[in-house]
Amino acid sequence: MRKTVIISIGFIFILGSCRPKTTQITQQEETVIISDTLKIQENTEEVIPENIPKLSITPRFFSLIQHIDSLGYIFDTLRYTPHKPYELIQQDKYVLFEIPKETTNPFWTPSWAEEAYSNRLADFDIKPLEKAQKVIQYFFIVKQRGNINEDGLIEEWTFENETEALAAFNSFKTIRLDIMYFNTGAFICCIDKQMYIFHSRASAFMYKPLKSFFKWFVGQNDITMIQK
């Protein structure tokens, strides 16, 4: 059986291949060093690599990033190896990732959950999410790093119109978010032609700081389409 090496939160887990083939990387690419954000790091200043493409994100997403920054959190460029299919992009002084939708949880988790949880995501309809035009991801981490670092992910999904975005949002109403986003769940909201997904690698981080960020974002933009 083909095995995939997944590097996460400072540990290496060997799992049967449960992610799509688009996420596989070569042995040579795996030699790139990934930051271990669970250990104390002396250098807390993020350095923006040269020649990163600039890509416009929505003003509401940019305002959220600025808000997160003001509260002591900054982007983390070292959490992913700089290889395909992830693309670093820059917005003002911040660095984000443009990622293929096929590499996100909704596309690969159902097949994994079918084996691990007796198909508890069987009712999930992936078709509305297949219409996403782009997915931009912001990975943030606390600036003052200690033994355990609070961090999280926020994704901005853009569709052609509001109807498509709402259909994608409604797809999540049929399933358990703590299975789709294993052990942590997610906060999801929809406004205009964008859907936003807030999630993290640890359940404790879902409530501090992600819950406060989500609450601020929803209130700031008068968002009524909410799931958590």
BELDA-V301044 format. One record per residue. N is the residue number from 1. D_FIRST is the distance of its C-alpha to the first C-alpha in Angstrom with 1 decimal. Layout:
n = [N;N]
d_first = [D_FIRST;D_FIRST]
//
This chain:
n = [1;2;3;4;5;6;7;8;9;10;11;12;13;14;15;16;17;18;19;20;21;22;23;24;25;26;27;28;29;30;31;32;33;34;35;36;37;38;39;40;41;42;43;44;45;46;47;48;49;50;51;52;53;54;55;56;57;58;59;60;61;62;63;64;65;66;67;68;69;70;71;72;73;74;75;76;77;78;79;80;81;82;83;84;85;86;87;88;89;90;91;92;93;94;95;96;97;98;99;100;101;102;103;104;105;106;107;108;109;110;111;112;113;114;115;116;117;118;119;120;121;122;123;124;125;126;127;128;129;130;131;132;133;134;135;136;137;138;139;140;141;142;143;144;145;146;147;148;149;150;151;152;153;154;155;156;157;158;159;160;161;162;163;164;165;166;167;168;169;170;171;172;173;174;175;176;177;178;179;180;181;182;183;184;185;186;187;188;189;190;191;192;193;194;195;196;197;198;199;200;201;202;203;204;205;206;207;208;209;210;211;212;213;214;215;216;217;218;219;220;221;222;223;224;225;226;227;228]
d_first = [0.0;3.8;6.3;9.8;12.9;15.6;19.0;21.5;24.9;24.8;21.7;18.1;15.5;11.8;10.2;7.2;8.2;11.4;13.8;14.9;14.1;17.6;16.8;14.5;16.5;16.8;17.0;20.7;21.1;19.5;22.3;24.7;26.0;25.7;28.6;28.2;30.5;30.6;32.6;36.2;36.7;40.1;40.0;40.0;41.2;38.8;39.3;38.8;37.2;39.5;39.3;37.3;37.9;40.2;39.3;41.6;40.4;42.6;45.6;44.5;41.1;42.9;45.4;42.7;41.2;44.8;45.3;42.2;43.4;46.8;45.4;43.8;40.3;39.1;36.2;33.4;32.2;29.8;27.3;25.1;24.4;26.8;24.4;23.6;23.4;25.7;29.3;32.0;35.2;38.6;41.2;44.4;43.4;40.1;36.6;34.1;30.8;30.5;27.0;25.5;25.7;22.1;20.9;23.0;22.2;23.6;21.2;17.8;18.8;19.6;16.1;15.0;18.3;17.8;15.1;16.9;20.5;20.8;21.3;24.2;24.1;24.5;28.0;27.0;28.2;26.5;28.9;31.7;29.5;28.5;32.1;32.1;33.7;32.4;31.0;32.5;31.2;33.4;31.9;34.7;35.2;38.3;40.6;41.8;38.7;38.5;36.1;34.4;34.5;34.9;33.0;31.8;30.8;33.1;32.1;34.7;33.5;36.1;36.7;39.4;41.7;42.2;41.3;37.8;37.4;38.7;36.4;33.4;35.0;35.6;32.0;31.3;34.0;32.0;29.2;28.9;28.7;27.4;24.2;24.0;24.9;23.3;26.0;28.5;29.4;31.2;34.7;35.1;38.2;39.4;42.5;43.7;40.8;38.6;36.2;35.4;32.6;33.1;30.2;29.1;26.5;28.7;30.8;33.9;34.0;34.1;37.6;38.8;38.9;37.0;39.2;42.3;41.0;40.1;43.5;45.3;43.6;44.3;47.9;48.5;47.5;48.8;45.4;45.5;42.1;40.2;37.2;36.0]
//
